[in-house]
Amino acid sequence: MNSVYILESDPRSRPAHLRWLSHEFRDAVRIGRGECDPEHRLELTAAGAGAMRSVLWSDCGVFIDESVRRLLVDADVSGWRTVRATILVGSNESADYSLLVTVGRCGRIAYDKSNDDSIIRVPVRGQVHLYRRITVNLDGWDGSDIFVDTAGTTGVIGLSPKAAEVFRKVKGVKPVEAQNTMMFESVE
């Protein structure tokens, strides 16, 4: 694979921020990596003034609506599955979404502090960190179109060019091309 991409929210999109209501929050990272299944349907609430988009971000995962799920299925994208979720919007409304569960794997994903001005928001174990230039080690990559690192140290979701092309069609998402070096450093 010549190019690797990282799934990132478009900073201009202003999606709603999600907060977990169900007790599965403690296992959210493991659920999102396909390492365990939730005991119940996931429940979250949309907080703040952001808009409900086709892709929503939480501190511990990415949620997609049915239109994005259909795009992934139609393009025969590999390395993912979903877990159904209910997102409460307002006092009496709810919306059906699915947690994007990433079952594809690759080698270590790292961060490079560079002179590049592009800042990337990354959920890491329940907190959002800011990084510049993400790099992906494809040693151990299983060939999936959507993947995370085997170590489980980050919440970064890697994309093949095929998966990146699908996500380019979705408002509020910006696949970012990854680099080929292996340095790690936060810009915070």
N, C-alpha and C positions, 0 to 999 in steps of 0.2 A: 504494500500500500504506500503510495507516494505522499499522500497528505492525510493528516489526522486533524480532526476538529474537536472543539470543546463546546458543549451545550451551555449557552450563557443567555441571560435575559438581556433584552435590548433596553439600555438605560432610559430611552425616551418613552418606553411603553407604559410605565406607571401601573403595573398590575396590582390587584389587591394583595395584601400580605395575609398569609394564613397562620392561624394559631391552632394547635392540636387541642381537642377536647377529650378524646378517648385516651384511655390509659396506655395505649400502644406507643405513646410518644417515647417512652424509655427504650423501646425497641425499634424506633422509626428508621434509624440508619440501617440496622440489620434487615428490616423488612424491605427497604428500598434497594438493598443489595441482593435480595433474593435468598438471604441466609435463614430466614424464618418467616412464618406466616402469621398474620394477625389473628387474634381469637375472635374478633368481631369486626363488623364493617367499620372502617375508619371514619372518624368525625372530626371536622375542623370548622373554624369560623373564619370568615373573611373580615379582617380588621382594617381600619383606616379608610381613606377616601379613594383608594385605587380601584380600577375597573376590573370586572370579571372578564378574563381573557381565555383563549383556548388553552394556554399554558399558564399555570400559576406556580409560584415558588414558595416553599416554606423553608425554614431553617434546616430541615432534614429530608427534603425530597422535592420532586417535581411532579405536579399534578396536571393531567391532560384531559381534555373533554373528548367526546365521542368523535368529533371531526378529525382530531389529530390521531386518535387511535386508528381510525379508518385509513388515513393517509399512510401510516406505518404498515398496516396490513396489506393494503393495495400495492405498496412498493416492495413487499416481501423483505422488509427490514428484519434482521435477526438480532438476538441478544437481549430481548426484553419480554416482559409480560406485564399485566396490570393487576392491581388490587383495587376493588371498588371503594369509593369514598363519598361521603355526603358532606357538602360544604354549606354551612348555614350563612345565609345572606340576609341581613336585616332581622326583624323580630319574628316573622312568620314564613319566610321563604327559604328554600334550600335548592341546591344545584347538585347534579350528579357529575362526578369527576372520577378519575382513576389515578392512583399513584403509579408512576412509571417505575417499574421494578427492573433494575438492570442486572441481567444474569450473565452477560458477556464479561470476559476478563482480559486484562493486559498486564504487562510489567508495571513497575512503579511510575506513578504520575508525580511530577515534581514542579516546582515553581522557580522562576529565575527573576531576580531583581535586576532589571535592565534599564536602559535609558528610554525605552519605549514608553510612550505616554498612556498607552491603553491599560486601564485598571480593570481587573476582573474580580467580581464578587464570588466567593466560593464558600458554600456551607461546609464547615468542618466540625463534626461531632456536636451539632446543635447551635453553633455560633457562626456568624458570617465573618469571613476574613477577606482582606483585600490583597491581591497579588498582581504582579506583572508577569507576563509571558509564562504560560504553562507549557511544560514539556512532557512528552509521553514516551516511555520505553516500551517498544513493541515486542521485546523478548517475553515470551510466555503469552502473547496475544493469541486468543483462541479463534480468531477470524470473524468474530461477531461484528455487526454493524454498530451496535450500541454496547459500550463496555465501561467498566470501572477497574481500578487497579486491584491486584490480588491482595495487597496488604491491608486494604480497607482504611487507609490513613486519611483519605480525603473524601469529599462529597462530589468530586469532579466526575462528570459523565463525558466519556470520549465518544466520538462519532466517526464512522467511516465517511468517505465522500458521498456514498449513496444516502446514508442517514442524514448528513448535513444538507443535502439537496432537498430532502423531505421537509426538514425543519425550516429551511429558508422560505417555504411557502406559508409559514405560520406567523401571524402578526405577534410581535412582542418577543420574538426569539432571534438571536443572532449567533449562528455558529462561528466560533473564533478559531482560526487556524493555529495549531499547536507548533512548537518549535522542536529542535532536535538535540538540545543540550540538556544536562541533568543537574542543574543547580537548584537549591531550595532556599528561599528567603521571603519573609513577609515584608510588605511595604508599610505596615502599620507601625 
